[in-house]
């Protein structure tokens, strides 16, 4: 139920949804048509502003951990939500958040971690059989990443379940008290780290997916609306909703 509700509410809390709703409503509510269109314009200018977005990301995202500050660890945990499988094409497509996996592979190949735990089941309501870590595991095997270096956890549907199921795997290996490197996107790290610490794991955060940038004061960055900025706001707001709901549910 929690999984389904999060999918539905996600749509309602997207800035683009607010813009569309305001514009559509302006054609039917004549009395407030000008105010509704003005509201749509203000939402577009605010949430489409790259400078404002970057300032918020600077405040929210967990900074990158430099490799020079790492020790050697037995396990790195890569959280799912970065790959999509197309049965028609029999091919995996990686999203921007695929950086989670690729940073994990780099840590594996440079001997910062001995094994990667790929934690991620199905993120689809209609296709529960499409389990991310399983098809990513097949992909890695096809490109000659040793199966001995990868542990697959394919039942998790959200960050809370990532933490619970990873803990059970580590407990079965007698490693639940050892520090782990946690790999997820910078915007997601606060919630992920809190979830993993809640179940008793010692976490070394390793943020991926190009965190916030240095401040730019160029004209386009300061004034021109950006479609990519709108899209990133969707991700941030969804994450904040998730964090608040996890606090209320006692998951963090």
C-alpha positions as CSV (number, residue, x, y, z in Angstrom):
1,X,0.0,0.0,0.0
2,X,2.8,2.4,0.9
3,X,4.5,1.6,-2.4
4,X,1.4,2.3,-4.5
5,X,0.5,5.5,-2.6
6,X,4.0,6.9,-3.1
7,X,3.6,6.4,-6.9
8,X,0.2,8.2,-7.0
9,X,1.2,11.1,-4.7
10,X,4.4,11.6,-6.7
11,X,2.4,12.9,-9.7
12,X,0.5,15.4,-7.6
13,X,3.6,16.9,-6.2
14,X,5.4,17.6,-9.5
15,X,5.8,21.3,-10.4
16,X,4.8,20.5,-14.0
17,X,1.6,19.0,-12.7
18,X,0.9,22.3,-10.9
19,X,1.5,24.3,-14.0
20,X,-0.8,22.1,-16.1
21,X,-3.5,22.1,-13.5
22,X,-3.4,25.9,-13.1
23,X,-3.5,26.4,-16.9
24,X,-6.4,24.0,-17.5
25,X,-8.3,25.4,-14.5
26,X,-7.9,28.9,-16.0
27,X,-10.1,28.0,-18.9
28,X,-12.9,26.8,-16.7
29,X,-12.8,29.1,-13.8
30,X,-13.2,32.4,-15.7
31,X,-13.3,34.5,-12.5
32,X,-9.7,33.5,-11.6
33,X,-8.3,32.9,-15.1
34,X,-5.7,35.7,-15.0
35,X,-4.6,34.7,-11.5
36,X,-4.3,31.1,-12.4
37,X,-2.2,31.8,-15.5
38,X,0.0,34.2,-13.5
39,X,0.4,31.4,-10.9
40,X,1.4,29.0,-13.7
41,X,4.0,31.5,-14.9
42,X,5.4,32.1,-11.4
43,X,5.7,28.3,-10.9
44,X,7.5,28.0,-14.2
45,X,9.9,30.8,-13.5
46,X,10.7,29.7,-10.0
47,X,11.1,25.9,-10.5
48,X,12.6,26.3,-14.0
49,X,15.4,28.5,-12.5
50,X,18.7,26.6,-12.5
51,X,20.3,29.0,-10.0
52,X,17.6,28.5,-7.4
53,X,17.7,24.7,-8.0
54,X,21.4,24.6,-7.5
55,X,21.2,26.6,-4.2
56,X,18.7,24.1,-2.9
57,X,20.8,21.2,-3.9
58,X,23.9,22.7,-2.2
59,X,21.9,22.7,1.0
60,X,20.3,19.2,0.7
61,X,22.7,16.9,-1.1
62,X,25.4,14.9,0.7
63,X,28.8,15.9,-0.7
64,X,31.1,13.4,-2.4
65,X,33.4,11.3,-0.3
66,X,36.9,11.5,-1.8
67,X,38.6,8.2,-2.4
68,X,41.6,9.4,-0.4
69,X,39.3,9.4,2.7
70,X,38.3,5.8,2.2
71,X,39.8,2.7,3.9
72,X,39.3,-0.8,2.6
73,X,35.9,-2.3,3.1
74,X,34.4,-5.8,2.6
75,X,31.1,-4.6,1.1
76,X,29.7,-1.8,-0.9
77,X,26.0,-1.5,-1.3
78,X,24.5,-0.1,-4.5
79,X,20.9,1.0,-4.2
80,X,18.5,0.3,-7.1
81,X,16.4,2.7,-9.2
82,X,18.9,3.3,-12.0
83,X,18.3,0.7,-14.7
84,X,15.3,-0.4,-16.9
85,X,14.9,-3.6,-18.8
86,X,13.1,-3.7,-22.2
87,X,11.8,-7.3,-22.9
88,X,11.1,-6.3,-26.5
89,X,14.7,-5.3,-27.1
90,X,16.2,-7.6,-24.5
91,X,18.4,-4.7,-23.4
92,X,19.1,-2.8,-20.2
93,X,19.0,1.0,-20.3
94,X,20.7,3.0,-17.6
95,X,19.4,6.3,-16.3
96,X,21.5,9.2,-15.0
97,X,21.4,7.5,-11.6
98,X,23.3,4.6,-13.2
99,X,26.4,6.4,-11.8
100,X,25.6,4.6,-8.5
101,X,26.5,1.3,-10.2
102,X,29.5,2.6,-12.1
103,X,31.0,4.3,-9.1
104,X,30.5,1.0,-7.2
105,X,32.3,-1.0,-10.0
106,X,35.1,1.5,-9.9
107,X,35.5,1.0,-6.1
108,X,35.4,-2.8,-6.7
109,X,38.1,-2.7,-9.5
110,X,40.3,-0.4,-7.5
111,X,40.1,-2.6,-4.4
112,X,38.3,-0.2,-2.1
113,X,35.6,-2.9,-1.6
114,X,35.7,-6.7,-2.0
115,X,32.1,-7.3,-3.0
116,X,29.1,-5.3,-4.2
117,X,25.6,-5.9,-2.9
118,X,23.1,-4.8,-5.5
119,X,19.9,-4.1,-3.7
120,X,16.8,-3.5,-5.8
121,X,13.7,-5.4,-6.8
122,X,10.9,-4.2,-9.0
123,X,9.9,-0.6,-9.1
124,X,6.9,-1.3,-11.3
125,X,3.3,-1.7,-10.0
126,X,2.3,-3.7,-13.1
127,X,5.4,-5.7,-13.7
128,X,6.6,-7.1,-10.3
129,X,8.5,-9.8,-12.1
130,X,11.0,-7.3,-13.6
131,X,13.5,-7.2,-10.7
132,X,16.3,-4.8,-11.3
133,X,19.2,-6.4,-9.5
134,X,18.6,-9.7,-11.4
135,X,18.9,-8.2,-14.9
136,X,21.7,-5.9,-13.8
137,X,23.5,-9.0,-12.5
138,X,23.1,-10.7,-15.8
139,X,24.4,-7.6,-17.5
140,X,27.5,-7.5,-15.3
141,X,28.1,-11.2,-15.9
142,X,27.9,-10.6,-19.7
143,X,30.7,-7.9,-19.4
144,X,32.9,-10.3,-17.4
145,X,32.4,-8.9,-13.9
146,X,32.9,-12.0,-11.7
147,X,29.7,-13.3,-10.1
148,X,31.7,-13.9,-7.0
149,X,32.2,-10.2,-6.6
150,X,28.4,-9.4,-6.7
151,X,25.6,-10.3,-4.3
152,X,22.1,-9.8,-5.6
153,X,19.2,-8.7,-3.4
154,X,16.1,-8.6,-5.6
155,X,13.1,-8.2,-3.3
156,X,13.4,-4.6,-2.1
157,X,10.9,-2.1,-3.6
158,X,11.9,1.0,-1.6
159,X,14.8,2.4,0.5
160,X,13.3,1.0,3.8
161,X,13.3,-2.5,2.3
162,X,16.8,-2.0,0.9
163,X,18.1,-1.4,4.4
164,X,16.2,-4.4,6.0
165,X,17.1,-6.9,3.3
166,X,20.8,-5.7,3.2
167,X,21.0,-6.1,6.9
168,X,19.7,-9.7,6.7
169,X,22.3,-10.5,4.0
170,X,25.1,-9.1,6.1
171,X,23.8,-10.9,9.2
172,X,23.9,-14.2,7.3
173,X,27.5,-13.5,6.4
174,X,28.4,-12.5,9.9
175,X,29.2,-9.0,8.8
176,X,26.4,-6.9,10.2
177,X,28.7,-5.0,12.5
178,X,31.3,-4.1,9.8
179,X,31.2,-0.7,8.1
180,X,29.8,-0.7,4.5
181,X,30.1,1.8,1.7
182,X,26.7,3.0,0.7
183,X,26.3,4.1,-2.9
184,X,23.3,6.1,-4.0
185,X,22.6,9.4,-5.6
186,X,23.6,12.5,-3.7
187,X,19.9,13.7,-3.4
188,X,18.9,10.3,-2.0
189,X,21.8,9.8,0.5
190,X,20.3,11.5,3.5
191,X,17.2,9.2,3.6
192,X,19.2,6.1,2.6
193,X,21.9,6.7,5.2
194,X,19.2,7.3,7.9
195,X,17.4,4.1,6.9
196,X,20.5,1.9,7.0
197,X,21.6,3.4,10.3
198,X,18.1,2.8,11.7
199,X,18.5,-1.0,11.2
200,X,21.9,-0.9,12.9
201,X,24.4,-0.7,10.1
202,X,27.6,1.4,10.1
203,X,27.5,3.4,6.9
204,X,30.2,5.2,4.9
205,X,28.2,7.4,2.5
206,X,29.5,7.6,-1.1
207,X,27.3,10.0,-3.1
208,X,27.0,9.5,-6.8
209,X,25.2,11.2,-9.8
210,X,27.0,14.5,-10.0
211,X,26.0,16.5,-6.9
212,X,25.3,20.2,-6.9
213,X,27.6,22.5,-8.9
214,X,29.5,25.6,-7.9
215,X,27.5,28.8,-8.2
216,X,27.2,30.2,-11.8
217,X,26.2,33.8,-12.4
218,X,25.7,33.5,-16.2
219,X,22.6,35.1,-17.7
220,X,21.0,31.8,-18.8
221,X,21.6,30.2,-15.4
222,X,20.1,33.1,-13.5
223,X,17.1,34.0,-15.7
224,X,16.1,31.5,-18.4
225,X,13.7,28.7,-17.4
226,X,15.2,25.2,-17.9
227,X,13.3,22.0,-18.6
228,X,16.0,20.0,-16.9
229,X,15.6,22.1,-13.8
230,X,11.9,21.4,-13.7
231,X,12.7,17.6,-14.0
232,X,15.2,17.8,-11.2
233,X,12.7,19.5,-8.9
234,X,10.4,16.5,-9.5
235,X,13.1,14.3,-8.1
236,X,13.9,16.5,-5.2
237,X,10.3,17.0,-4.1
238,X,9.6,13.3,-4.4
239,X,12.6,12.7,-2.2
240,X,11.5,15.2,0.4
241,X,8.0,13.5,0.4
242,X,9.7,10.2,0.9
243,X,11.9,11.5,3.8
244,X,8.9,13.0,5.6
245,X,6.8,9.8,5.1
246,X,9.7,7.7,6.4
247,X,9.9,9.9,9.5
248,X,6.2,9.5,10.2
249,X,6.4,5.7,9.6
250,X,9.4,5.4,11.9
251,X,11.8,4.1,9.2
252,X,14.5,6.7,10.0
